[in-house]
Structures are given as structure tokens and as C-alpha cells.
Amino acid sequence: MKLLRYGAPGSEKPGLLDTSGRVRDLSQVVPDIAGETLRPAGLKALREIDVETLPLVDGTPQESLRLGACVGGIGKFICIGLNYADHAEEAGMAIPPEPVIFNKWTSAVVGPNDAIQIPRDSVKTDWEVELGVVIGEPGTYIDEADAMNHVAGFCIINDVSEREFQLERAGTWDKGKGCDTFGPTGPWLVTPDEVADLNDLDMWLDVDGKRQQSGSTATLIYKVPHLVSYCSRFMSLQPGDVISTGTPPGVGMGQKPPRYLKGGEVVTLGIAGLGEQRSSVLPALRA
């Protein structure tokens, strides 16, 4: 299944993408693509619905019909740093001996085609295409062998980052990762049965039509089951929590000379089988 949320910001309704690429309304079936809906029993109930009986929603998704983030009520937005071998090499950093965990604030979450707002005083706003893992079944101290039973599905994340805030100012990475609009999420949550090979998904990102990132989940250092298990050692994982698993090479920071977003660009990105995002970049806010 490809689950989604559509409508005006703050008023999104749950939906499902049918095999013809049209949106079907789920609002009479579930309150949101969130919480109990994402647990195994909730997903099983959705699979048993005859999709053709669901009301059609007017408009073409991501064109005349706005999509919100594909997960509602995200509790934790967990991110993993330096998790692609080729990106660590690009950044000139050693492969970490354990996964690097940081957070995006949930106020960063926007829809897959919503604008990215460069924050005030930013000089190094960057892009990162990432595979997002959405938790379904809650748990703590999850065995790696059982980890995929806790996953509701996968989505695309653009881990937008302000590198000066992140790396050159005192404190943790978080301040450069969680600015408003820095978490475009979606377009849809794709359940595991529709993902061909989680460890071999092509990923790409363009800025103004020029390819910047081209990679594959094949170069992930710490794979999804390990990340789910590892994160669950330090926090309980709840339905709707999102783990963004890292980015392949091609970020602006790694280019020579570095290239950053200034405003006016269009960033387009995608992962095989998970759809695409397209976001306009707004210039930095002024005081």
C-alpha cells in the first residue's frame, strides 16, 4: 500500500494511492495515517478493504492536490549521521563505530512539495536525500532479527541542513537540522511488501535540474534492522516515529568549492519505488 495525507496544511485527511495513481479517501475508515493505524492490525485492516469502494478525491496528487507529510502526529524524528560509506569519504570523516543519532524537531515536518524556507542568518543551507523508516509496532530493546516486524513502511525524507548552525557553532548538530521546513516527508508511506529490495534502492537529488546526489541504499553502513534495534536501546519507539537513515554523497558541503542553497532554486529528489519530492527554496528571512 501507498498511504498518504492530503489537503490544506493542518487539515490533512488520510488517503491511499490506488493502482491508477488516484487518491482514495480513508477518512471514514481511519482518523489519520498515525498511531494505531500504523500498527500491524491497523495495516492489516486497511489491506482488507476493497479499494474500489473508497471515494475518489478530486485532483492529481502533487499537482492540483496538495499532499502533506505522509505520517501524522510524528512523535520522534530521529536521524542517523554519516551512514553511507561514500558520503563519509566525501565529508572526510571516519566511519563511526556506532550509529550517530541526532534529532529533527517535529516542527520541521512539511509536505513533499511544500517550500523550504532558508532561516534567518543562514549561509550554508544544504540538501540530503534520505530513506525514512516509519515505526508501526512499538517496542524497546528490539532484537535485530525482529526489527522489521516493528516497521510500518518507508518514505522519502529531505534532511535539509544548515551546516554553519550544525558544525561551526557551539553545541550539537540539532540546531542546524531542525529549522522550520527542514523535513519534507513523503509523498507516501510505502508498506514493506511493496519495496523490492530495501538494500538496493537507487536515490537521487537534483538542484535546478542538475544532478547533485546519486547513490543507493546498497552503501548504507548500518542497515535498517540494525538501526531500529540500536535506537530502541536508548528510547522507546512508538507508532509514527520516523528514523531518517542518512544520505549518499553529493551534498553541497562536500563539493569543491561547497555549494549551498540561496533561495530561488527548485530541489527535486526521489528513491526508487517511493516516489519523488519537488520543493521551491525561499530566500532567507530578514530581521
N, C-alpha and C positions, 0 to 999 in steps of 0.2 A: 504494500500500500504506500501511497504518497499522500501524507496528511499535511494540511496547511491551515492557515488562518487568513481570512480575507476581510477587507473593509477599511473604514477610516481608522487612523491611529487612535488607540484607546478603546475602540468599539469593535474590534475584530471578532468575527464569528468562525467557528470551526468548519472545516471543509475537507474534501477529499478530491484528488485529481483522478478523473476516470481515464480509461484507456484511449479516449479520443482527445485528451488534453483539455477537457472542460472541467470546471469546478462544480462539485455536487455539495449541497448544503447538509451539514451534520448537526445543525443547531437544535433540531428536535430530537436528536439521539444522545448527544453528549454536550455538556456545558462549555467545554473548551478542549483544545489539544494540550492537556495539562493533567497533573495529578493522577487520579485513579484511572483516567482514560489511557495512560501510558503503561500501566501495569499489564502483565501478561493476560489477565482475564479481560481487561478493557480492550486490548488489541484483538483478542480472540472474538469478542462480541462484534467488533467492527468488521472483521473479516467475514462474518456470517451474514452480513447484510447484503441484500440484492442491490447493488449499486444503481441499477436502472430505476429503482423505486425512489431514489433520493431526488429532491428538487434540483433542477439545474439553476446555476447562478448566472445572471447576465454578465457578459463581458469576457474578455480574453485575459487570463492571468498574466500579470507583469506588464500588461499593456493598458487596456481600458479598465482592468480590475486590479486594484492595489492589493498586494499581499503583505501581511505583517510578518513578524518573526514566526517561524513555524512551530515554536513552543511557547505556550503561555505560562505566566507565573513562574518563570525561572527562579529557583531558589539560590543556586550557586552557579557561577560562571567561572569554571576552573580552567586554567590554561597551562600548557606544558611548553617550556622553552628549550631551544636547541635540541630538537628531537629528530632532525633529519641530518644524516651524516654529511651530505653535501652542503647543507646550509651552515653547519658548524664550521666546516672548512672555509666557506665563503666569509664567515664572520671572524675567522682567525681565532676561534675559541676551541678549547679542548672538549671532546665528547664527555658529557657529565657522567659521573659514576652512578648516579641515580637520577630519576626524572626531576627536572626543575619545575616546581609548581609556583604559579602566581595567579592573581585573580583579575578579572574584569568586573567592574561594578555592573549590576543588572540595569542601571540607568543608561548604560552604553548600548543596550539592545535596541535595534531598529529593524525594519523590514529589509528584504533583499534588494530592493530598488529605491530605498529612501536615500536622501542625500547624506553625505559625510561632511560634517562641519569641522573645519580646522579650528582648533581652540585659540583663544587669545594668547599672544606671545609665542605661538608655535613657530619654530623654524625648521623642524625636521619631522614632519608627519609622513609616515611610511605605510606600506601595504603588506599584507600577508594572507595568502590563500591557505585555508586550513580545513581539515576534516573534523567536523564536530560529532561527538558521541553523546546521545541523549539517553539518560538513565530512565529505566522503566521500573524495575523491581528494586525496592530499597535494600540497603544492606551495609554492614560494617565488616571489616576483616574478611573480605570476599576472597575465596580461593581463585587463583588464576584460571584453573580448569573450569570453574563455574561462572566466570565473569561475563561471558556472552549472554547468559540467561538473565542478566540484570540490565541488558541494553535494549531499549525500545526501538532505536533506529539511529540514522546518521543524517547529517546535513552539512551544508557549506557554511563556513564562518570566514569573514574577512577580519582578521585580528589587526585592525588599524592601530598604529603605534606612533607615539611622539617620542623619537629617540633621545632628544635632549632631556625631556622630562624623565624618561626611563633610565638613562645611563649616565647622565652628566650632572645630575643634581642629587643631593643627599637623599638617602632612603632606599626603598625597594623599587622594583620595576613597576609596581602597581600604578603609580601616579601617571606614568606615560602610556598606560594601557586602557584605562577605564573612562576616558573622557566621553562626554555625551556623543552619541552616534558612532562610537568606535567599535560597535559589534553588530554589523549587518549579519543576519542569521536567516538561512533558508535558501531557496524558496519553499522547499517542502522537507518534511521529515520522511525519510525513506526507510521502511522496515527492513530488517536484515535479510529476509527471504528474497528481496529484490536487488540485493547487492551481489554482483557476480563474484568478485574476489577482492575482499577488503584489503589485502596486502599487495594489490597491483592495480590501483586506480590512478589514471592519469589526472594531473592537476595543472591548471594554468591561470595566469592573470595577465591582462593587458592594461596599459595606460594609454588612452587616446589611440587605441587600435594597434599599438606596438607591443609585442610580446615581451614581458618582463620576467615572469616566472613560468617555468616549465619543469614539472617534476612528476614524481609518482610516490604513492604510499609504500612502494617497494623499498625505499630508502629510510623508512621510519626506523629509528634506533630502538625505541621501546614501543612495542605493538599494543593494539587496543586492549586485549585481555590483561596484559601486564599493567597498563595504566589504570584500568578500572580497579584492579586488585590493589595496586600501590596507593592510589588516592584514598581507598576505603580504609587504609590503616590510620589515616590522620583525621578523618571526618566521616560521618555517616553520609552515604549517598542516598538521595531521595528522588522520587519520580519527578522528572523535569529538570533535574540538574544537567548541566552541559559541561562536557570536557572537550576543549579545543586542543588538538593533539600536536600542534607545531606546523612549521612551514618549510617548504623546499627552497632552494636557492633562487636568487633573482630579486630580493628585496632591495629597496632604494639604498639602504645603508651599506650594502655590500658592493655597490657599483663603484667604478673608478672613473671620474670622481663620483661621490654619492649623489643620488638624485632623490628629491623629496617633492611631495605634493605642495603646490602653491595656491590652488583654487582655480576652478575653471576646467579641470580635467574630467574625464569620464573613465572610471575604473570598471572593467568587466572581468569576471572570473568564473571558473567552473571546475567541477570534478565529475569525472565520467560516471554517468548514471544518477547523479544527484542534482543536476540542473545547473543554472547559471544565475549570477547576480550582475546587476549593472547599476552603478551609483555615480551621480554627479558629485563633484567636490566643490564645496563652498569656501570662499576665501576666509581667512582668519577673522574672527570677531574683533572689533575695535573697542577700546575703552570708552 
